[in-house]
Amino acid sequence: MLRSAMALQEQCCVKEECGDDNITECTVKTEEYETSIDTITNEGIAVQLKEEDEEQKVSEETPENTEYNEETTNRSFHRVLVLTEASNKDKTTNNNLYHCPQCEKTFAKMQFLKTHLRVHTGEKPYGCLHCGRRFSHLASLTGHRRTHTGEKPYQCFQCGKRFALSGSLKLHERIHTGEKPYQCLQCGKSFSRHAFLKKHQRMHSGEKPFCCLQCGKRFSHPSSLKDHEGSHTGGKPYSCSECGRQFSHPSSLKVHERIHSGEKPYHCTQCGKNFSHLTSLKIHVRIHTGERPYQCSQCGKGFSHAGLLKGHERIHTGEKPYHCTQCGKSFTQSSALKVHQRIHTGEKPYRCSECDKCFSHPGSLKIHQRKHTGEKPYQCEQCGKSFYRSWYLKVHQRIHTEEKEVTSS
């Protein structure tokens, strides 16, 4: 009886906010989330919630087995009454919008502002009974539960792939449609996800908001921080079945395993070259586009990859942080140290498929293979003679330099 009375009161509150006694559907979209009140019955209110900044966008009805007791329900009901009163008294004169005092975002209704404030307060009132993880929105909890049940009710009509969250399906569909609604105002590049745009913008700003509490090292992406933290804790629970190498993150193991399988799922549409990692493909594509988004603040030289810029900057600072434990020689880049160490170990992992000759560096193998292919990419501008190594061209060019010196004398 109490529940029926409360449900009836909830109906009144919702109708009062919508301003129409006969309304059965009221949808309001805001910058942060969307709340849709679909059907008002004696059993309660079905609620849908979406968050723009979270990838776990969900669209679900309130589950019957939600872990609420009578006290929680009474608190929620009291909050609805308070918000209804506030919506009549506290509306601002600026287009009837409610302003967040923390970040100045505006909302059409007071309850949307109240929900948004959880971003600043960190309040997460909804808890998962399986794993204890907490959420700021009931619908986020509903979507999370499917990770335990395995339920995936949302299916892509194009490829049949299924998803636990309606928002995940929506993001996936952009693969088929090519839709990229999020554009960088600095360089014009577009992205299919808001999170991808935010990550990209850090490339321009140099922002690294994720900090390691152990050593203070900063990162531009949370997954990079998570991988780094494993180096302190030694927590690397994911092990490669082929070579035993351990990783702190399952995605790192997955990428590593492609070394053994030879899988290269990422394909360049320009030249047909394949890559084992998406990041490698993105960096490679810049060869075709000429894009060099990473610029040296000292000399203005541009680079296609952040690591190349970082290594270049050490030319200006003179820093050589990578030391060989065998001979003490120092290097500006870790890759240079790795190649150097093969002098001591004798390791030659790069083998020529034509003659089985082995090399310690991939560049050396590439140069060697030109003997078999006959490729000679280095041409003398003076006489047109070609060479398969740049060094041979430099030696050859001295002939012309000496000829000029003899002629001038």
N, C-alpha and C positions, 0 to 999 in steps of 0.2 A: 504493500500500500504506500509506504514511504517512497519507494522507488518511482511508482507511478506519479505521485504528487510532484516529486522533484523533476521528473521528465517533463511534466506538464508546465512547470515553472520555467524550465529550460526553453521550451517552445516559445513561451511568452517573451523571454529575453531575446531570443533570436529574431522573432517577428518584429519586436520593437526596434531592433537595430536596422532591420531591412526596411522598415517603414511601410509594410504592407501586410495586412492580416492574412491575405490569401497566398502569400509567396511560398512556393515549395522548393525553389532553387535560387540561391544567392551566391554569386561568385565574385570575388574581389582579388585582383592581382596586384602585388606590390613588388618593389625591387628585390626584397629579400626572399619572400615566399608567397605561396598562393594557398588560400583556404577556400574550400568549396563545401558549402552546406547543401547536401543533395536532398535528403529526404528526412522529414521530421515525423517521427512516430512515437508511440508510447514507450518504445523500447530504448529510445535515446537518439543521439544525433550522429550521423555518419560523417566523418571528417577526413578531408584530404589535405596533405601538406607537402609543399615542395620548397627546397632551398636552392638558390641559384649557385652558391659557392661550394656546395657539397656535391660530390659525384654520386652519392647515394640519394638520388632524387626518387621519391616514392609517391605512390598514389594508392592508398589503401583505406578500407573501412576499419573503424575501431573494432578490434577482435573481442569476441565474447569472453575469452579467458584472460583478459588483461588483469594484472595483479593489483587490483585496487580494493581497499577495504572501505568500510562505511565512512571512516574519518577522512580518507583521501577524497572520496566522492563529495562529502560535505564541503571540504576546502575548495574543491573545484567549482562547486555550485556557488559558494560565497564569492569566489573570484569573478564568476560570470556576472553576478549581481553588481559587484563593485565596478566592473568595467562598463556595464550598461549605464550606471549612474554617471560615470566619468565621461562617457560618450556624449551625454546630454549637457554636461556642465563645462568640460575642459576643452572643447574644440577651439582651435585657434582661428583667427580671422584670415590667415593666409591659405586661401583655397580649402578650408576645412581639413587641413592636414595636421598630423601629430608628429612632433619633432623629437628625435632621440637626443638627449642632452650630452651623450658621449661622442657621437660621430656625425650628428646633424642629418642623418637619414630621415626621410619623412614617410609617414604611413597614413592610409586612408581611415583606419580604425584603431582605437586605443588597444584592443586585444592584440593586434598585429605588432604594435610597439612593445607591448608587454612581453610577447614571445621573443621579439628581436633582442630585448635587453639581456636575454640569457647568453647572447654572444659575448657581452661585456662582463657579466657576473659569473659566467661559467656554470650556471645552474643546469643540472641534468637530472630532472625528477623521474625519468622513466628508466627502470633497470631491467636487464635481461636475467631471467631466472636460471638460464643454463650456464652462462659464463660470467655474469656479474657486470658486464659492460653497460654503461649508462648513456642515455641520450637526452637531448634537449627537447625533442619532439616525439610524440607518441607514434606518428607514422614512420619515423626513422627506426624506432624499436620494432615495429611490425615488419619492416623490410629486413632488418637484421636477423630476426628470428628464422627467416628462410635459409640463412647460412647453416643453421642447425638441422632444419627439416629437409633441406635439399629441394624445396618447392621452387619452381621457375614458371610462373603463370604467363609471362609475357614473351611472345614469340615473334621473331622477325619474318615477315611475309616474303622477303627476298631470298634469304638463305636458310631459313628454318631454325637459326640459332635461338636458344631460349635464355631468358634472364629472370632474375629474382625481383628486380626493380623496374618499374615503368620508365624511370629516368635513365637507367642503363640501356634499355632498349632504344630510347630516343637518341641517346648519344651514339649508339651503334649504327643506327639507320643513316647517320651522316656519312658513314663510310660508303654507302651505296649512292646517296644523293649528291655527295661532294660538298654539302653545305658547310660553310665555315663562317659563322656569324660573328666571331670575335676578332676584331682587327686591331693591330698595333698602330697607334697614332704616330709613332716615330718613323717606322720604316714601311708601313702599309701591309705587312705580312698578316695573313688571316689564319685562324685556327678553329677547329671544330669544337673545342672545349675551352671554357673560361679558365680552367686550371692551367692549360697549355699556354694560353696568352700570358697569364701571370708569371709563369716560369720563364717565358721568352723575354718579358719586360725586364727581368732581373739582369739579362745580358746587357741591356742598355744602361741600367742604373748601377750595376755592379753590386746590388743589394744581396747580402747573404744573411737572411734572418734566422737560420737554424744553427744554433751554437752547441758545440760539445761541452758538457759540464766538466769533463775530466781535464781537457787540455786547452779549451777556449777556441779551438779551430772552428771556423764558420763555413756554412754550406748554403747553397742557393736552393737546395731541394731536400725535403725530409728523408727520402730514401737514401740519399748520399750520406746524410748524417747517421742514419741507422746502420748502414754498412760500416762506416767509420768507427762507430761505438763498439762494434765487435772486436776491433783491434785492442781495445782496453780491457774488455771483460773476458776476452778469449772465448766468448760464446759463439761458436760456429757449428750449429747443430746439423747443417745440411752438408752431406758428404757425397762426393762423386764416386759412383760405383766402379768407374774405370781406373782412376788413378789415386783415389782416396783424398784428394784435395778437399778442404772444408770451406764452407761459406756461411756468412751470418744471415744471408737472405735467400729465400728460395728462387727468386728471379735471377740472382747472380749465378746460382748453380745451374739453372736452366740454360743461361747463355754460355756458361763454361762447357756444358755437355756437348754443345755444337762443335767444339774442337774435335771431339772424338767421333761424332756422327758425320761430320762434314756438312751438316745442314746449313743452308744459306737461304732463309725464307724471304729476305728483303731484296727486291729487284729494282735496279735503276732503269727507268723507261727510256733514258737518253742513249745509253751505250750498252745496256744489257748485262752489266756487271752485277753479281750477286753478293750479298753480305749476310753475315751471321747475326748482326745486331742492327737494330733500327737507327741508333745513333750514328753508326758507321756509314749507313746509307745517307743520312741527312748531311753529314760532313762531306761525303763524296759528291753529292749533288751540287755543292758550292763550286766544284771545279767547272761544272757546266754553266752555272749562273754567274760565276765571278764574284759571288757574295763573300765579303770579308767583314763580318760584323764586329770583330774584336780588334780594337785599335789601340796601339801603344801611345800612352800619354806623353812619352818623352820625344819620340821622333815621328809619330803619326803613321807608322807602318801598320797595315791591316792584316788580319789573319782570319782564316776560316774556322779555326778551332780555338777554344779558350786555353787549352794546354799549350798550343804553339805560342800564343801570346805570353803566357806565364814563363815559358822557357826563354823567349826572346828578351823579356824584361830583365833577365839576369845578366844579359850582355851589358846593360847600363849599370846595374848594381854590382856586378862582379861576383855575385853569390854563386857558390858551387856546393849545394847541400848534399849531394850524393857521393859518398866516399867508398872506395874499394877497400874491403877489409884485408885483402891480400897484399897490395902494394901501396895503399894510401892515396892513390890518384883520385882527384875529385872531378865531378862532372856537374853541368848545369841541369841536365835532364836525367831522369831515372832510366829511360830507354837507352841512353848512351852508356850508363853504368852497366846495364844488363848485357849489352853487346860486348863491352870491354871485359867483363868477367869470364866470357867464353875463351879469352886468351889463356886464362889460368886453368879453366876446367877442360878445355879442348873440345867443348860441345859444338857440334855443327848440325843443327836441326833442319837446315834447308837443303833438300836434295834435288838435283837436276833429273827430270824424268827421262831425258835423252841418254845421258851417259853415267848416271848415278853419282856424279861428283857432288860432294857436300860442302856447304858453306855456313859460316857462323852468322851471317846477316842476310836478310831477304834482298837488300839492294845488290849485294855481290852476286847472288843467284840470278837476279834479273839481268845484270850486265853480262854474266856468263852465257845465259840463254840466247843472247844476240849472236853468238858464234854459230849456233845451230840454225837460227831463223834468218841470219844474214842482215838483220836490221842494223842500220847505221844512222841514228838520229842526229848526230852532231856534224854539221856541215860547215866547211870553211867558206866564208863570204868572198874571199879573194880569188880562190881557184876552183871552188865547187867540190873539192875532195871531201868525202864523208868518213866518219869514224863511229865505232860503236861505244866508245868511252869518251867522256868530256875531257879527261886528262890528255888523251892522245891528240885531241884537237888543239889543246893549249900548247903542247909540245910542237905540233906541226906549225902553228901560227908564228912561232919564233923564226922559222925559215924566212917568212915574208918580212918580219921585223928586221932581221939581220940584212936582208937584201936592200931594204930601204936605207939602213945605216951606211952600207957600203956605197950605195949610189949617191947619197948626200955628201959623203966625204970625198 
